[in-house]
């Protein structure tokens, strides 16, 4: 572990450059560039609110904040894991020519998406102000579910990056799974309707939703985070990161034979 920490410190400058490169490539040949980080979630929020708000959230003037908060966190998770999945195989030419700690590609993929996600929170702030969402003392706690989601995403990213080197079908399987996770994360529908139907267990099994729910508690509802969701999501995140790091470190020397 000490060796990996020293190695990370040695190549941290490279991590910064990889993050910059990923962000630039994402908006290459785009006239608006990084402004799409603000425009895209705003447009998506408007569409989802128009479609679902009229019959799922009647009388809830703050429903757009509900949709946007869930949409932003899920998009970070989805985009980051998909980018991490391709991070090793996508940098095959560099891996074969220059020595770089291979986990740097995975971390940079997740971190670059996290940077753009943080920028997109400006939209959430603006919409919250317009819709008069009152900030409370619990607002500062919103950083906790974000950190948990980041750790969880990095752990899953390490697992996916490793598996995708040996099994290319992982990309297609994960696309289906992320769609299932999206529908089980209550992004554009009220949770109460599902719970009343006796299907609340779906949310109790979904750590992504747990982070979204606690984030909404802090930002939208102004209430304390659910301790049950906080402990469960933290446990998920730590276990996934440990499994991902262990799997990646054990298999990384074989990558050059398959990329």
C-alpha positions in Angstrom: 0.0 0.0 0.0 2.8 2.4 0.9 4.4 1.7 -2.5 1.1 2.6 -4.3 0.8 5.9 -2.3 4.4 6.9 -3.3 3.7 6.0 -6.9 0.5 8.0 -6.9 2.3 11.0 -5.5 5.0 10.7 -8.1 2.5 10.7 -11.0 -0.1 13.1 -9.6 0.9 15.7 -12.2 0.0 13.2 -14.9 -3.4 12.7 -13.3 -4.1 16.4 -13.6 -3.1 16.4 -17.3 -5.3 13.3 -18.0 -8.2 15.0 -16.3 -7.7 18.1 -18.4 -7.4 16.0 -21.6 -10.6 14.1 -20.8 -12.6 17.3 -20.3 -11.2 18.8 -23.5 -11.9 15.7 -25.6 -15.5 15.6 -24.2 -16.3 19.0 -25.6 -14.0 18.9 -28.7 -15.6 20.5 -31.8 -18.4 21.9 -29.7 -19.2 25.6 -30.2 -20.5 26.0 -26.7 -17.9 23.7 -25.1 -18.1 23.3 -21.4 -21.3 25.4 -21.3 -23.1 22.2 -22.3 -22.4 21.1 -18.7 -24.9 23.7 -17.7 -27.3 23.6 -20.6 -27.8 19.9 -21.0 -29.1 19.1 -17.4 -31.3 22.2 -17.6 -32.9 21.1 -20.8 -33.3 17.6 -19.5 -34.9 18.9 -16.4 -37.4 20.9 -18.4 -38.3 17.9 -20.6 -38.7 15.5 -17.6 -40.7 18.1 -15.6 -43.0 18.8 -18.6 -43.6 15.0 -19.2 -43.9 13.7 -15.7 -44.6 16.7 -13.5 -48.2 17.2 -14.7 -49.5 13.8 -13.6 -46.9 12.6 -11.1 -46.3 15.7 -9.0 -49.4 17.9 -9.2 -49.1 20.9 -6.9 -45.4 20.4 -6.2 -43.8 23.7 -7.4 -40.3 22.4 -6.5 -40.6 19.2 -8.5 -37.9 20.5 -11.0 -35.4 20.6 -8.2 -36.3 17.0 -7.3 -35.8 15.9 -10.9 -32.6 17.9 -11.4 -30.9 16.7 -8.2 -31.6 13.1 -9.1 -30.6 13.6 -12.7 -27.3 15.2 -11.9 -26.1 12.6 -9.4 -27.2 9.7 -11.6 -25.6 11.2 -14.7 -22.3 11.5 -12.8 -22.5 7.9 -11.8 -23.5 6.6 -15.2 -21.1 8.7 -17.3 -18.2 8.0 -14.9 -18.6 4.3 -14.8 -18.9 4.1 -18.6 -15.8 6.2 -19.0 -13.9 4.2 -16.5 -14.9 1.0 -18.2 -13.2 2.1 -21.4 -10.3 3.9 -19.8 -7.7 1.1 -19.9 -8.6 -0.4 -23.3 -9.1 3.1 -24.8 -5.5 4.0 -23.8 -3.9 0.8 -25.2 -1.4 2.6 -27.4 -0.1 4.7 -24.5 0.1 1.7 -22.2 2.2 -0.2 -24.7 4.6 2.6 -25.2 5.1 4.4 -21.9 4.9 3.3 -18.3 2.1 4.9 -16.4 0.4 3.5 -13.4 -2.7 2.0 -15.1 -5.1 3.0 -12.3 -4.4 6.6 -13.3 -6.6 6.2 -16.3 -9.5 5.0 -14.3 -9.1 7.7 -11.6 -8.8 10.4 -14.3 -12.0 9.1 -16.0 -14.0 9.4 -12.8 -12.4 12.6 -11.6 -12.9 14.4 -14.9 -16.6 13.6 -14.8 -16.7 14.7 -11.2 -15.3 18.1 -12.1 -17.9 18.6 -14.8 -20.6 17.4 -12.3 -19.5 20.0 -9.7 -19.7 22.7 -12.4 -23.3 21.5 -13.3 -24.3 22.0 -9.7 -24.5 25.7 -10.6 -27.7 24.9 -12.5 -29.1 23.3 -9.4 -28.3 26.3 -7.3 -29.9 28.7 -9.9 -33.1 26.6 -10.2 -33.3 26.3 -6.4 -33.1 30.1 -6.0 -35.7 30.7 -8.7 -38.1 28.2 -7.1 -37.4 29.5 -3.6 -36.0 26.4 -2.0 -35.0 27.6 1.4 -31.4 26.7 2.5 -31.1 25.2 5.9 -28.3 24.2 8.2 -28.4 20.7 6.7 -27.2 22.0 3.3 -23.6 21.6 4.3 -24.2 17.9 4.8 -24.8 17.5 1.0 -21.1 17.0 0.5 -21.3 13.7 2.4 -23.4 11.7 -0.1 -21.4 13.2 -3.0 -18.1 11.9 -1.5 -19.8 8.5 -0.9 -21.0 8.4 -4.5 -17.6 9.3 -5.8 -15.9 6.5 -3.8 -18.6 4.0 -4.9 -18.2 5.1 -8.5 -14.5 4.7 -8.4 -14.8 1.3 -7.0 -17.2 0.1 -9.7 -15.0 1.9 -12.3 -12.0 -0.2 -11.2 -14.0 -3.4 -11.4 -15.5 -2.6 -14.9 -12.1 -1.4 -16.3 -10.5 -4.7 -15.2 -13.3 -6.9 -16.6 -13.6 -5.0 -19.9 -10.0 -5.8 -20.8 -10.7 -9.5 -20.8 -14.5 -9.5 -21.6 -15.6 -6.9 -24.2 -19.2 -7.8 -23.6 -19.1 -6.1 -20.2 -19.7 -2.7 -21.9 -23.1 -3.9 -23.3 -24.1 -5.6 -20.1 -23.3 -2.5 -18.1 -25.4 -0.3 -20.4 -28.4 -2.4 -19.5 -27.6 -2.4 -15.8 -27.2 1.3 -15.7 -30.7 1.7 -17.3 -32.1 -0.5 -14.6 -30.3 1.5 -11.9 -31.8 4.7 -13.4 -35.4 3.4 -13.1 -34.7 2.2 -9.6 -33.3 5.6 -8.5 -36.5 7.6 -8.4 -35.2 10.4 -10.6 -38.4 11.5 -12.2 -41.2 10.0 -10.0 -42.1 10.3 -6.4 -40.9 7.6 -4.1 -44.1 7.4 -2.1 -46.0 5.8 -5.0 -43.6 2.9 -5.2 -43.4 2.5 -1.4 -47.2 2.4 -1.1 -47.3 -0.4 -3.7 -45.1 -2.5 -1.5 -42.0 -2.2 -3.6 -39.9 0.0 -1.3 -37.3 -2.8 -1.1 -36.0 -1.6 -4.6 -34.7 1.6 -3.0 -33.2 -0.2 0.0 -31.1 -2.3 -2.4 -29.9 0.6 -4.5 -26.9 2.5 -3.1 -27.1 5.1 -5.8 -30.6 6.0 -4.8 -29.5 6.1 -1.1 -27.0 8.9 -2.1 -29.6 10.7 -4.1 -32.1 10.5 -1.3 -29.7 11.9 1.3 -28.6 14.6 -1.1 -32.2 15.6 -1.6 -32.8 15.7 2.1 -30.0 18.2 2.6 -30.6 20.3 -0.5 -34.4 20.2 -1.1 -36.2 19.1 2.0 -33.9 20.6 4.7 -34.0 17.6 6.9 -31.3 15.3 8.3 -29.9 12.5 6.2 -31.2 9.0 6.7 -28.8 7.3 9.0 -29.8 3.9 7.5 -29.0 5.0 4.0 -25.9 6.8 5.1 -24.4 3.7 6.8 -25.5 1.3 4.0 -24.2 3.5 1.1 -20.9 4.1 3.0 -20.5 0.3 3.5 -21.3 -0.3 -0.2 -18.8 2.3 -1.3 -15.9 1.0 0.9 -16.5 -2.6 -0.1 -16.7 -1.8 -3.8 -13.5 0.3 -3.6 -11.6 -2.4 -1.8 -12.8 -5.1 -4.2 -12.1 -2.9 -7.2 -8.6 -1.9 -6.1 -7.7 -5.5 -5.2 -9.0 -6.9 -8.5 -7.3 -4.2 -10.5 -3.9 -4.5 -8.8 -3.9 -8.3 -9.2 -4.8 -8.2 -12.9 -3.1 -5.0 -14.2 0.1 -6.8 -15.3 -1.9 -8.9 -17.7 -3.6 -5.9 -19.4 -0.8 -5.4 -22.0 -1.5 -8.9 -23.3 -5.1 -8.2 -24.0 -5.5 -4.5 -24.9 
